[in-house]
Amino acid sequence: MLDNCGYIDYIDNVTIRTLLREMVMAVNVGVREAKINLSKLLKRVMRGQEIIITDRGKPVGKIVAVPQDDLSLAERIKRMEEQGLLGPVRKGGAIRLPPPLPARKGVAQEFLQEDRDA
């Protein structure tokens, strides 16, 4: 908590550990250095460090370890099928689309021009 002077008079142990871990774990690296040393940086990430990529001193990205509980692509697809978000692949290949609707010549161009003018 902050007192009248703005000083912190209480910080719990979790907050202190989190702040220290972020200060120790995060490393700022310029884009050029990151391109040159990507393999080395990935090894540091595997050891638990976070790499912040900067461009002219401004943070633009972060390299972090992938959580171990992330699912593989096949597992994610299976889960989406189970949830009904995806259907199984049909035998026989692609789905046939209906034929295009007939339209007078130039109507698509007119719609495009109307959209641009709006």
Residue pairs with C-beta under 8 A, 6 or more apart in sequence:
1 8
1 9
1 10
2 8
2 9
3 9
22 50
25 48
25 49
25 50
26 49
26 50
26 51
26 52
27 44
27 49
27 50
27 51
27 52
28 52
28 54
28 59
29 37
29 41
29 51
29 52
29 53
29 54
30 53
30 54
30 55
31 53
31 54
31 55
31 60
34 41
34 51
34 53
34 63
41 51
41 63
42 63
44 51
45 51
45 63
45 64
45 65
46 65
48 65
50 62
50 63
50 64
51 62
51 63
51 64
52 59
52 61
52 62
53 59
53 60
53 61
53 62
53 63
54 60
71 79
77 86
80 86
81 87
81 88
